[in-house]
Amino acid sequence: MGFTGFGGFATTDYYVLTDDGRLVDGATGCGNQTDLSSPITQRLVVESLAYWCDEMGVDGFRFDLAPVLGRDPRAQAREDWAGQARFYSQHPLLLAIRDLARARDIEVMAEAWDLWGYEVGNFPDGWAEWNGRFRDAVRRFTKGDGNTGAFVDMMNGDYRDFADQGGPQRSINFVTAHDGFCMLDLVAYDGKNNGDPWPFGPSDGGSDSNDSWGSGGDPALIRQRLRNLWVLLFLARGVPMVCSGDEFGRTQNGNNNPYNLNTIGMWNNWAAAGTPAPTAVGVDPEHPQVRYRDVFGRAGSPDGINPQLVFAAFLTKLRRDHPGLRQRTYGDPTLGGSDVSYVFLTPGEGRSPAEGDRALRIWIDGSGVGAADLLVLVNMADHPVTFAVPHADDSAWRRIVDTGAIFESGFNCWALEAGDVIVDSYGAAPWSVVVLASGDPAASAPGSTGPGSTGPGSTGPGSSGPAPSGPVPPGPPATDIVTQVTDILIDSVSNWFRRRKG
């Protein structure tokens, strides 16, 4: 792969220059800064996107360091750096890209920050944006910071920033991405570890502000907190984005900036997807002495099955099947009505959480769209918390998720019709998330059977009935639900190609 430059025959048209004609590289740190206020440069961008879409079948674009698309260098003095950094939300290029996407039924999304500014929520209607505020708020809350207001705002789809963007589906929610820690390392390391020898390092740079916590080095707590992040990401308003490999617990041995490492230590190791101990597998058959740090440990699930992959597949299918989790509009803050409301409550009272509260309930009211209600019990305190469970008018509350380590043998998840009936209260373990569902199983159940099924009407630890005397049975083979999710992905791609041909 090579790089194409336009210097030498049209430098002044394509690039941002200083007063003495030097190339500017201030906003991206990636090389010569393109002048996107130039009509010829704008045309190059739009026509390139159209070609990639029409001729090559690309169905969407994500723009790295996207604020550079919304600046107007020619409207400022060349070395007025404050003026050069000004972002124009109605920049003609941003609008042209938005209009191209609408005309072709494709998606465009922005990494809405660069070295000159942070513009999350400021792109035009029709653009989706990586929501770095979601990442930061969820990371901090799940390590016990008690930043309750920010966490509530992000779980509700960041209304302040995206209500005028076309709806919560314009917020691309994520906890990890290609830059920085992978998700397992986020909960397994207090700070970056970039100095290891090949194939895990060394790397320079990397942020020192990661909002990470290594869970005290306890593998069971590391796995539990990993599951917490997946639940919150998939139940929040907005569109969840995950980094490849996080679904089965990949590690980079704590490296948070491996941009310069195209090594076997940084690649997805698919052997890890078929074991309850993914960080204990070999790294390189030709160098058996190279090992991952075994931060995941061995989960209490059957041999040959990665429980994190099963859990991720369960949440993926739950989100697909539950229309209340895929709304394009915000709901009001009260239960009932035709919308989907996210109502935030303290564990035992009907009041809103206060700043510093580390345990809260999220009542997702899906009745207005014919879906089950979900009651999400979030306990980021370092001690157990008892949550009040409201009376269910139409059907019982059933447990479908509990991230607590005690339930690992059953993959921490249950099909709705097979989940334990919960009455009056539920005791949540420290650092755990529980999901209860009440409503029509056909509307939200991730399948007629599922991992961790204990049978209709059964009770278990944390429920109002007596605890079973033995461990929760593992249920059907995990490969069943993984195969189902794979089929979903294949069907989605097939349907997109059918629409394109039509």
N, C-alpha and C positions, 0 to 999 in steps of 0.2 A: 504494500500500500504506500502511496506517495502523497505528498501535499501539493496542491496547486496554488500558486500565488499570482497576483495581478500587478505586482510591482514591475516597473520598467516600461510599461506602456499605458497604465492608467492609475498610477499610484494615488494621485490626488482625488480620483473619483471613488476609489474603493476603500481607502484607509484613513483613519484619524491621524492627523499630523500635528506636531508642535509648530510654534512660530518659525523655527529654523528648519522645518521640513523633516524632522526626525519622526519615526514611527512611534505611536503611543501603545503601551501595553500596561494599562492601569486597572481596568475593570475585570479582566479575566485571568491574567497571569499565564495565559496559554499561547502567547505569540502576538503577532500584529493584529491590532484592533480594527475591525471592519467598520466603516462609516455607513451605518444603516439609515442615515437621513438622506443619503444620495439616491436619487431615483433609479440609477442604473444598478446599484447594489440591491435595492428593494426588488427590482425586477428579477435579478439573478436568484434571489431567495425564493420568491413565489413561484417562478417557473421551474425551479429545481424541485420544489415540493410537489408541484403538479405532475412532473415527469415521474418521480418516484412512486407517486400514487397511481397514476393512470397506466403507466407502462410496466411498473415493477410490482404492483399489487400491495404496496405498503398501506396499512390501514390506520396509521396514526404516527405522530411524531412527538418526541419529548425533547425539549430544548434545554441544553445545559447552559447555566449562567444566562438565563433568558432575559434579564433586564437590559442587556446590551441591545436587544431588539427594539426597546422602547425609549431609546435616548436620541437626542437631536443635536449632534455635535456642531452642525452648521448654524444653529440658532444661538451659539455661545461664542465668546472669545476663545481662541484655541487653547489658551493656558489658564482659563477660568475654570479650575478643577471642580469647584462647587457647582457651577453651571453645567459643566460637562457631565456631572453625575446625576443631574436631574432626570427623573423618570416621567414619561408622558403616557398615562394609562390609555389614552385614545390615539396613540401614535399610529399613523397610517399603515405601517407595516404590520403591527399587531392586529389591526382591523382586517387587513387583507388576508392574513393567515387564518383568522377566525372565519372569514367569509368563505375561503377556499375549503376549510374543514366542513362547514355546514353544507356547502353545495355537494360535497363528495361523501357525506355521512362518515367522516373519519374523526378521530380524536386528536386534539393538540393539547399538550400539557407543558407547563413551565417549571423548571427549577428556578423559583422566583427570587433568587438572590445571587449576588456576585460580590466582588471585592469593593464595589462602590455603593452598594445599597441592598436593603432587605425589603422586598416588594410583595410579600405574601398578601393576597387579597386585593391587590391593586391592578391586576390584569383585566382586560375587558370581559364583559359577559360572553360566555361561550368558551373561554379558556379554562382548562383545569390546571390546578397548581399543586405541586408538592407542598404539603403543609408542615413546615418545620416546627411550627408552634405545637402541633399535635405530638410530634416526636419528643420535644423537650418536656412538655407537660406530663405525658404518660411515663417517660423515663423517671422523672423526678417523683411523681406520686407513688409509683410502684416500688421505690426504694425508701419510702417513708418520709418524704419531705413535707407532706401535709399541704401542698400547694393546691388546695381543694377547689378554689374558684377557677383556676386555669384548667384543671382536670375536667371539671364539670362542663366548662365551655367547649372543650375539645371533644368530649364524648357526645355532645349535642351538635356536633358538626360545625363548630366555629361560626355561629350565626353572624357575629359582628362583621366578619371578613368575607363571608360567602353568600349572604342573603341577597346581595345585588349581583351575584355572579351567575345566577341561573339555578341555584339550589345547592344542597349539601353534596351532591354527586360531583361538584367541581373541586371539592377538597380531597386531595389524594393523601390519605392518612398512611403514615408509615412510622415504624420504630427504628428500623435499620435500612440501609441502602448499600450501594456498591462502595461508597466512601465510608470509612469509619469501621467500628466494630461490627461483626456479625452478631446475631441475636444471642447465641449461646455465650459468646465472650462478654457481651454486655452485662450478663448476670453472673459471670464467673471470674471477672477481673476487676480490681479496684481502679486500675489505670492501664494505660497502653503498655505493651511489651514488644517493642519494635527492634530490639537489639539482638534477637536470636540469630544464629547462623543459618545458612541455606538449609532447607527450603522455606523457612518461616521468616527470614529476614536476611540481612538487616535492611531497615527502611528509615529514611529520615522523615522529619516532619510528623504529621499526625497531631490531632488536637489533644490538648491536655484537659479539656472540658468536655467530658463524655457523659456525665450524669450516670456513671456506672457504679455498681457495687458488686463485689465478688461473693456475696451471700455467705461470708465467713468461711468460704472454702468447703461448705457442706454440699455434697453432690445432690442429696435429696431436695434441699432447698433450691439449689440451682435449677433442677428440673421443674420444680413447682413454679418458680418465678418465670421460667421460660413459658410455661403453659399460661400463666397469668397474662403475659403480653399478647399472646395469640387470641385469648378470649376478648380482651378489651379492644384489640385492633379490629376484630371481625364483628363486634356488636356495636361499635360506634357509628354514628351517622357519618356518611361519606363513603369513599371507595378505598378499601384496604389494599395496600401494596406491600408485598413481601420480597425479600431478597432470596434468590435461588440458593437452596441448601439449608436455609433456616427451618424449613419444614421437617428436616430429619436431624437437626442439631449439629450442623457443621461447625468447625472451629478453625480459626487462623492462629491459634496459640497466642491470642491476645494482641496480634498486630492490627493496628487500626489505620494503617496507611500503606497497604501493600501495592501501591500503584506501579512499582518497578519490579514486581515479582510475578513473572509468568512461570510459576513453578508448581510442581506436583503437590506441594504443601498447601497451595492456595486454591487448587481446583476442587470441584465437588468430588468427593470420594463416595461413589455409589455403593461401595461395600458397607458403608455406615448406615444405609437405608434399610438394611435387612438384619439388624441386630439390636438388642436392648442396651448395648454398650458401644455407641457409635464412636466415641473418642478413644476406644481401646483397640480399634482395628489397625492394621498396618497401613503405613503411608505409602511406601515405595518398595515393591518387591525386590528391586535391585539394591536397595540400601535398607536392610531390615533394622539397622540400628536407629534409623530416624523414626521418632514416635511423636504422636500428639500428646499434649498434657491431658491426662484423663480426668477432665473436670466434670464430665457428664456422669461418670460412674456407671453402675449397672442398675437399670430400672427394674422394678419388680413386676415385669411382664414376661410372657412366654419367650423361649428361645426362638431366634429366627425372625423376630418381629420388632421393629422400631416403634416404640409407643408414641414418640413425638410425631412421627409421620401419620399414625392412625388418628391421633388427636387433631392434627392439622386438617386431615381429610374430613373428619367429622364436622369441624367448624365451617369448612368450605361448603359442604353440602347443606348444613343448617342455614347458612346465609343464602345459598341459592334457592332453597325451598321456602324461606320465610319472607313474604313480600314486605313485611314491616321493616325489614333491615335494608331494603333497597328503594327507599323513597326519594323522589326528586324534589320534595317540598318539605319545609319545616313544619312541625306541629306546634300547637299551643302548649303551655305548661300545665294543663289540667287533663285529667283522665276523661275518657268518653269522647264522643263526637266522631266525625268521619276522617279525622287525621290520625297520624301516628305520633303520639306524645312521648317524650322522654321526661319522666318526672323523677327528680332527685330528692331523696329523703334520708334522714338519719336512720341508724339501725333500728331504733325502737319507738320513735315518735314520728308524728306526721309533719315535722318541720323540715325546712331546707337545711342542708349541711352548711356549716360555718368554716371559715378558713382555719386550717389546722386539723380539721377532722380527718382521720385516716381510715375510717370505716363509713360506708354509706350504701344505700340501696338505689338502684336505677330501675324504675318501673317502665318498661317499654310497652305501651298500650297498643297492641296490634288489632284490637277488635274492630276498629273502623275500616280496616281493609280485609276483614275476614281471616285474620291470622291469630295465632295464639299470643297471649300476653307473655312477656318474659320479665322475670324479677331477678335482677343481677345483684348479688350480694358481694360487695367488694370490701375485703378486710386487709388493709395494708398496715395494720397495727402488729406489734410484736407479741401479742397475746390473743387468745381466742375471743371471739365476739359473738354474742347471741343476737340474731336478727329476728324481728317480728315478721311473721308471714301473714298477710291479710287474708280475710275470709274470701274464698273464691265463690262467686255467685253461680256460675254455670258448670264448672268442672273443677276437679282438685288440682292443686299445684303439684307438679311432679319434678323431681330433680333430673336434669339432663346433663349437667356438668358440675364437677367439684374438682378443682385443681390440686386438692390436698394429696400429699404423698401416700396416705393410707389407701387410696383408691387406684394406685398404679396398676395393680394386677388386672383391673377391669378397664384400663385405658382412660380412666377419669371421665367417661362419657357414657350416656345411655340414650337409647331411642325413647321418644316421648311416651309412647304407650307402655313402655316397659320400665320407666323410671319409678323410683320410690315416691309414694305419696307423702307430702309434707304438710303438716297441720300446725298452725299457731306460731311455731318458731323453728329456727335452724341455727345450730352452732357451727360457725365457720372457723377453721383453723387459722392461726397466724399466717400472714402473707399468702392468702388464698382468695380465689374467686369462685363463687357458686352461681349457677344459673338454674332457676326454676321456671317451668312453663305451665300455663293453664289455658286450655282451649282445645280446638279441634286438632287431633293428631295429624290429620291429612294435610292441614295447612302448614305445619312446621316440622313434622317429624323427619329426621334424616334417614328414614327407611323403616320398614316394618320390623326389622331386627337391627341390632347394632352392637358394637363392642361394649362390653360391660353390662349387658342386659341381665337383670336379676329376676325378671318375671313381673307381670302386672300386679300392682298393688303391694309390692314388697316394701320392706322398710330397711334402713341401713344407718350407719353412723351419721349423726347430724340430723336425722329426721326425727319426727315426734314419736315414733314407735320404737320398740326394742331393737337393739343392734343384733345383727346376725352373729352366730357363734364362730363362723369361719370366715376366711377371706372372700371378697366378692369374686364370683367366678368370672373368667375372662370373656365368656360369650363366644360368638362365632369367630372364625379366623379373621385376623385383621386384613388379610388381603382382599376380603370381600368389599369393604368400604373403600380401600385404595383403588380397586378396580372400578368401582362405581364413579369415583371422582375423575379417574382417567377417562372414562366414557363421557362424562360431562364435558371435559375439555375438548375431546375429539368432536363431539356434537356441536359445541360452540363454534369451533373453527369451520366445520363443514357448513353450518348454517350461514356463516359470514360469506363463504365462497359462493353459496347459492344466491345470496342477495347481490353480490357483486356481478354475477353472471346475468342476473335478472335485470 
